[in-house]
């Protein structure tokens, strides 16, 4: 298959998805939207992977390429070709399908469990009842019409959904590697909780009327994020491999 991916910032690439695609024999191409707004035609690709990024799907004024990207996402979904969205990518799928994307009650950053939602429908991808996952998001979305929620967490009800047989959207990251986790921390560490005093100060400021939400209990610090062991990455990458096999076929 010709698998095309959309990347929004230099430090959020395919991670463990790339070696899986290569091993399965799929061709890989990509659009670096932070450098050029050029997008492929739906006819020229067989599957689409939409990666994460720190911007919002609602930032079309600052990032006008979002308009064309949403159109490509919608057209690829309508074509019946496989589409996978991760974090911002999941939010782009929701937005492209007409659903509202908005700020979650709190950010969710670091290693926190995700709960798979049991279903007897064999056409739905099934996550384990509970599994660790890597998160880095502050927004959420309403489920698109016809979509089925397939995962939730304590911090975010709509963690993942499936639409039809070929569209999967995940708020969380299963593709993360030690290298990509370090890159995220390096570029976005201002979002991390740095200690209890800061957490208390943030809540006090919220009480005084600040618009920004108080720091979330679902935001870890740099040390906690980067202390994850190799088996944690192996577990989430293995789950991503299982998901890609479900969506694209192969082993």
C-alpha positions as CSV (number, residue, x, y, z in Angstrom):
1,X,0.0,0.0,0.0
2,X,1.0,3.6,-0.5
3,X,0.8,5.1,3.0
4,X,1.0,8.8,3.3
5,X,1.5,10.7,6.5
6,X,0.8,14.3,7.5
7,X,3.4,15.8,9.9
8,X,2.8,19.1,11.7
9,X,6.0,19.9,13.5
10,X,9.5,18.5,13.0
11,X,9.6,16.7,16.4
12,X,6.4,14.6,16.0
13,X,7.1,12.0,13.3
14,X,5.9,8.4,12.7
15,X,7.9,6.9,15.6
16,X,7.3,3.1,15.7
17,X,4.9,3.3,12.8
18,X,7.7,3.7,10.3
19,X,9.5,0.4,10.9
20,X,6.2,-1.4,11.0
21,X,5.2,-0.1,7.6
22,X,8.7,-0.9,6.2
23,X,8.6,-4.4,7.5
24,X,5.1,-4.9,6.1
25,X,6.3,-3.8,2.7
26,X,4.2,-0.6,2.4
27,X,5.5,2.5,0.6
28,X,5.8,5.6,2.8
29,X,5.5,9.2,1.7
30,X,4.8,12.3,3.8
31,X,3.7,16.0,3.8
32,X,5.7,18.2,6.1
33,X,3.0,20.8,6.7
34,X,5.3,23.0,8.9
35,X,7.5,23.5,5.7
36,X,5.0,23.3,2.8
37,X,1.2,23.2,2.5
38,X,1.4,20.7,-0.5
39,X,-0.9,17.7,-0.1
40,X,-1.4,14.6,-2.2
41,X,-4.6,13.7,-4.0
42,X,-6.7,11.0,-2.6
43,X,-6.2,9.0,-5.8
44,X,-2.4,8.9,-5.3
45,X,-2.5,7.2,-1.9
46,X,-4.0,4.1,-0.4
47,X,-4.0,5.1,3.3
48,X,-3.5,8.2,5.4
49,X,-1.9,8.7,8.8
50,X,-2.4,12.1,10.5
51,X,0.2,12.8,13.3
52,X,0.1,15.1,16.3
53,X,1.2,18.7,17.0
54,X,0.9,21.5,19.5
55,X,-1.5,23.6,17.5
56,X,-5.3,23.4,17.6
57,X,-7.5,22.3,14.8
58,X,-9.3,25.7,15.3
59,X,-6.1,27.7,14.5
60,X,-6.9,28.1,10.8
61,X,-6.0,31.8,10.9
62,X,-2.5,31.0,12.2
63,X,-2.2,27.8,10.1
64,X,-4.2,28.2,6.9
65,X,-3.0,24.8,5.6
66,X,-5.4,23.2,8.2
67,X,-8.3,24.0,5.8
68,X,-6.9,21.9,3.0
69,X,-5.7,19.2,5.4
70,X,-9.2,18.8,6.8
71,X,-10.6,18.5,3.3
72,X,-8.1,15.8,2.4
73,X,-8.9,13.9,5.6
74,X,-12.7,14.1,4.9
75,X,-12.2,13.1,1.3
76,X,-10.0,10.1,2.2
77,X,-12.5,8.9,4.8
78,X,-15.3,9.3,2.2
79,X,-13.3,7.2,-0.3
80,X,-13.3,4.3,2.2
81,X,-9.5,4.2,2.4
82,X,-7.9,3.6,5.8
83,X,-7.3,6.7,7.9
84,X,-5.5,6.8,11.3
85,X,-5.4,10.0,13.4
86,X,-3.1,10.4,16.5
87,X,-3.7,13.2,19.0
88,X,-4.0,16.3,16.9
89,X,-4.7,13.9,14.0
90,X,-7.7,12.4,15.9
91,X,-9.0,15.9,16.5
92,X,-8.6,16.8,12.8
93,X,-10.7,13.7,11.9
94,X,-13.4,14.8,14.3
95,X,-13.3,18.4,13.0
96,X,-13.3,17.3,9.4
97,X,-16.4,15.3,10.1
98,X,-18.2,18.3,11.6
99,X,-17.7,17.7,15.3
100,X,-16.6,20.3,17.8
101,X,-13.0,20.3,19.1
102,X,-12.6,22.1,22.4
103,X,-10.4,22.4,25.5
104,X,-10.6,19.4,27.8
105,X,-11.2,19.9,31.5
106,X,-7.5,19.5,32.0
107,X,-4.4,18.5,30.1
108,X,-3.3,14.9,30.0
109,X,0.5,14.6,29.6
110,X,2.6,11.6,30.5
111,X,2.0,7.9,31.2
112,X,-1.5,7.2,32.3
113,X,-3.8,4.2,31.7
114,X,-6.4,3.9,29.0
115,X,-9.5,1.7,29.3
116,X,-10.7,-0.2,26.3
117,X,-14.5,-0.3,25.9
118,X,-15.8,-3.9,25.5
119,X,-17.8,-4.7,22.4
120,X,-19.1,-7.8,20.7
121,X,-19.0,-6.2,17.3
122,X,-16.2,-8.0,15.4
123,X,-15.7,-5.0,13.1
124,X,-14.4,-2.8,16.0
125,X,-10.8,-2.7,17.1
126,X,-10.6,-3.8,20.8
127,X,-8.1,-2.3,23.2
128,X,-7.3,-4.2,26.4
129,X,-9.6,-3.4,29.4
130,X,-6.7,-1.4,30.8
131,X,-3.3,-0.5,29.3
132,X,-0.6,2.1,29.8
133,X,-0.4,4.8,27.2
134,X,1.6,8.0,26.5
135,X,-0.4,11.2,26.3
136,X,0.2,14.8,25.4
137,X,-3.0,16.7,24.7
138,X,-5.1,19.5,26.2
139,X,-8.1,19.4,23.8
140,X,-10.9,16.9,23.2
141,X,-13.8,16.5,20.8
142,X,-17.4,15.4,20.4
143,X,-17.8,12.0,18.7
144,X,-18.6,12.4,15.0
145,X,-22.0,11.1,13.8
146,X,-21.9,7.4,13.4
147,X,-18.6,6.9,15.3
148,X,-18.2,4.5,18.2
149,X,-16.1,5.3,21.3
150,X,-13.6,2.4,21.8
151,X,-11.4,3.8,24.6
152,X,-11.6,6.3,27.5
153,X,-9.5,7.4,30.4
154,X,-10.0,9.1,33.8
155,X,-8.9,12.4,32.3
156,X,-10.7,12.2,29.0
157,X,-13.9,10.4,28.1
158,X,-13.3,10.3,24.3
159,X,-9.9,8.7,24.0
160,X,-10.5,6.8,20.8
161,X,-13.2,6.2,18.3
162,X,-13.8,4.2,15.2
163,X,-15.9,5.1,12.2
164,X,-16.8,2.4,9.8
165,X,-14.2,-0.3,9.1
166,X,-11.4,2.0,8.1
167,X,-11.1,5.1,10.3
168,X,-9.5,5.1,13.7
169,X,-8.8,8.1,15.9
170,X,-6.6,8.1,19.1
171,X,-6.1,10.9,21.5
172,X,-3.1,9.0,23.0
173,X,0.2,8.0,21.5
174,X,1.1,4.3,20.9
175,X,3.9,5.2,18.4
176,X,6.1,7.0,21.0
177,X,9.7,5.9,21.3
178,X,12.3,7.0,23.8
179,X,13.7,9.4,21.2
180,X,10.3,10.9,20.3
181,X,9.4,11.3,24.0
182,X,12.6,13.2,24.6
183,X,11.9,15.4,21.6
184,X,8.5,16.3,22.9
185,X,9.8,17.1,26.3
186,X,12.6,19.3,24.8
187,X,10.2,21.3,22.7
188,X,7.1,21.4,24.9
189,X,8.5,21.2,28.5
190,X,6.7,24.5,29.4
191,X,3.5,22.5,29.6
192,X,4.8,20.1,32.3
193,X,4.2,20.3,36.0
194,X,7.5,21.2,37.8
195,X,6.4,20.5,41.4
196,X,3.8,20.8,44.1
197,X,4.3,24.5,44.8
198,X,3.6,25.3,41.1
199,X,0.5,23.1,41.2
200,X,-0.9,24.9,44.3
201,X,0.0,28.4,42.8
202,X,-1.8,27.5,39.6
203,X,-5.0,26.6,41.5
204,X,-4.8,29.8,43.6
205,X,-4.6,31.8,40.4
206,X,-7.6,30.1,39.0
207,X,-9.6,31.0,42.1
208,X,-8.6,34.6,41.6
209,X,-10.2,34.6,38.1
210,X,-7.5,33.7,35.6
211,X,-8.8,32.2,32.3
212,X,-6.1,29.5,32.2
213,X,-7.1,26.2,33.8
214,X,-5.3,25.0,36.9
215,X,-2.6,22.5,36.3
216,X,-4.0,19.0,35.9
217,X,-3.3,16.1,38.2
218,X,-2.8,14.2,34.9
219,X,0.3,16.1,33.9
220,X,3.6,14.6,34.9
221,X,7.0,16.2,35.2
222,X,10.0,15.7,32.9
223,X,11.6,13.1,35.2
224,X,8.6,11.0,35.5
225,X,8.0,11.0,31.7
226,X,11.6,10.2,30.7
227,X,12.0,7.5,33.4
228,X,9.8,5.0,31.6
229,X,11.6,1.7,31.0
230,X,12.1,-0.1,27.7
231,X,9.2,-2.5,28.3
232,X,6.8,0.5,28.6
233,X,7.7,1.6,25.1
234,X,7.6,-2.0,23.8
235,X,4.1,-2.5,25.2
236,X,2.6,0.6,23.5
237,X,4.5,0.0,20.3
238,X,3.2,-3.6,20.3
239,X,-0.3,-2.3,20.6
240,X,0.3,0.1,17.7
241,X,1.5,-2.8,15.6
242,X,-1.7,-4.7,16.4
243,X,-3.8,-1.7,15.5
244,X,-1.9,-1.2,12.2
245,X,-2.4,-4.8,11.3
246,X,-6.1,-4.4,12.0
247,X,-6.3,-1.3,9.8
248,X,-3.9,-2.1,7.0
249,X,-3.5,-5.8,7.1
250,X,-0.3,-7.7,7.6
251,X,1.6,-8.8,10.7
